[in-house]
Amino acid sequence: MNDDRSFKDVLGIRVEEAEDGRSRLALEASSDHLNEGGTVHGGVLASLVDMAMGEAVRSSTGDGTVPATSQLTVTYLRPGKPGLLSVTAAVSKQGDALTICEADVEQDGKSLVHALATFALLNG
């Protein structure tokens, strides 16, 4: 096992953009990401939106603050399949100690997931 790999690396998630409270990530879903029913595992999709929202929050707070997910609601709209998944996230409300963010996962122009999360802002 390579201890230098992050969880993002293990899943194969790419950060394409993260600035001004917004982020865009991508994942090329393969057979490694599927559940026994042959669709993208819900845990992979939840991890994807959580990471995207964390990147969005981090881009709006600076290096000294660590966003910690305190609540995550994931609504699965349709199953994903092998292929490119795109996720966009944006901070919607930002307070002194908590930030609310939303994210959407799309595949082939169709919405797969909508998520809403609250992040606690911790001093790094």
C-alpha positions as CSV (number, residue, x, y, z in Angstrom):
1,M,0.0,0.0,0.0
2,N,1.3,3.5,-0.9
3,D,0.8,5.7,2.1
4,D,1.3,8.9,0.0
5,R,-2.1,8.4,-1.8
6,S,-5.1,10.4,-0.6
7,F,-8.7,9.0,-0.5
8,K,-9.3,11.2,-3.5
9,D,-6.5,9.4,-5.3
10,V,-7.8,6.0,-4.3
11,L,-11.2,6.8,-5.8
12,G,-9.6,8.4,-8.9
13,I,-11.3,11.8,-8.4
14,R,-9.8,14.8,-10.2
15,V,-10.2,18.4,-9.0
16,E,-10.6,20.4,-12.2
17,E,-11.4,23.8,-10.5
18,A,-11.7,25.2,-7.0
19,E,-12.0,28.9,-6.5
20,D,-14.3,31.6,-5.1
21,G,-16.6,29.2,-3.3
22,R,-17.1,26.9,-6.3
23,S,-15.5,23.7,-7.4
24,R,-15.7,21.2,-10.3
25,L,-14.5,17.6,-9.9
26,A,-14.6,14.6,-12.2
27,L,-14.5,10.8,-11.9
28,E,-14.2,8.3,-14.6
29,A,-16.4,5.6,-13.0
30,S,-15.1,2.0,-13.7
31,S,-16.1,-1.4,-12.6
32,D,-14.2,-0.7,-9.4
33,H,-16.9,1.9,-8.5
34,L,-20.0,-0.2,-9.1
35,N,-22.3,-2.0,-6.6
36,E,-23.5,-5.5,-7.1
37,G,-26.4,-4.2,-9.2
38,G,-24.0,-2.8,-11.8
39,T,-24.5,0.9,-11.0
40,V,-22.2,3.4,-9.3
41,H,-22.2,2.7,-5.6
42,G,-24.0,5.3,-3.5
43,G,-21.0,5.6,-1.2
44,V,-18.8,6.7,-4.2
45,L,-21.4,9.3,-5.1
46,A,-21.7,10.5,-1.5
47,S,-17.9,10.8,-1.3
48,L,-17.8,12.6,-4.6
49,V,-20.2,15.3,-3.5
50,D,-18.6,15.6,-0.1
51,M,-15.2,16.2,-1.6
52,A,-16.5,18.7,-4.1
53,M,-18.3,20.7,-1.4
54,G,-15.2,20.6,0.8
55,E,-13.1,22.0,-2.0
56,A,-15.7,24.7,-2.7
57,V,-15.7,25.7,1.0
58,R,-11.9,25.6,1.3
59,S,-11.6,27.9,-1.7
60,S,-13.8,30.5,0.0
61,T,-12.2,30.4,3.5
62,G,-8.4,30.3,2.9
63,D,-5.6,28.0,4.0
64,G,-6.0,28.4,7.8
65,T,-9.5,26.9,7.9
66,V,-10.4,23.3,7.6
67,P,-14.0,22.5,6.6
68,A,-15.4,19.5,8.5
69,T,-18.7,18.0,7.3
70,S,-21.2,18.1,10.1
71,Q,-24.3,17.2,8.0
72,L,-24.7,15.7,4.6
73,T,-28.0,15.0,2.7
74,V,-27.7,13.1,-0.5
75,T,-30.6,12.7,-2.9
76,Y,-30.1,10.0,-5.5
77,L,-32.1,10.9,-8.6
78,R,-31.1,8.1,-10.9
79,P,-28.4,5.4,-11.0
80,G,-24.9,6.1,-12.5
81,K,-23.1,3.8,-14.9
82,P,-19.4,3.4,-15.9
83,G,-18.2,6.5,-17.6
84,L,-17.5,10.2,-16.8
85,L,-19.2,11.7,-13.8
86,S,-19.0,15.5,-13.3
87,V,-19.8,17.2,-10.0
88,T,-20.2,20.9,-9.4
89,A,-20.4,22.5,-5.9
90,A,-21.0,26.0,-4.7
91,V,-21.2,27.7,-1.3
92,S,-24.7,29.0,-0.8
93,K,-24.5,30.5,2.7
94,Q,-21.4,31.3,4.8
95,G,-21.4,32.2,8.5
96,D,-18.5,32.6,11.0
97,A,-18.5,29.0,12.1
98,L,-20.8,27.2,9.7
99,T,-21.1,27.1,5.9
100,I,-23.8,25.6,3.7
101,C,-22.9,24.2,0.3
102,E,-24.8,22.4,-2.5
103,A,-23.5,20.0,-5.2
104,D,-24.8,18.2,-8.2
105,V,-23.5,15.1,-10.0
106,E,-24.2,14.7,-13.7
107,Q,-23.6,12.0,-16.3
108,D,-24.4,12.3,-20.0
109,G,-26.2,15.6,-19.4
110,K,-28.6,14.0,-16.8
111,S,-28.7,14.7,-13.0
112,L,-27.8,11.7,-10.8
113,V,-27.4,13.3,-7.4
114,H,-28.2,16.5,-5.6
115,A,-26.6,17.1,-2.2
116,L,-26.7,19.7,0.6
117,A,-24.2,19.9,3.4
118,T,-23.3,21.9,6.4
119,F,-19.6,22.3,7.2
120,A,-18.1,23.4,10.5
121,L,-15.2,25.7,10.0
122,L,-12.2,24.6,12.1
123,N,-9.0,26.4,12.7
124,G,-6.2,24.4,11.0
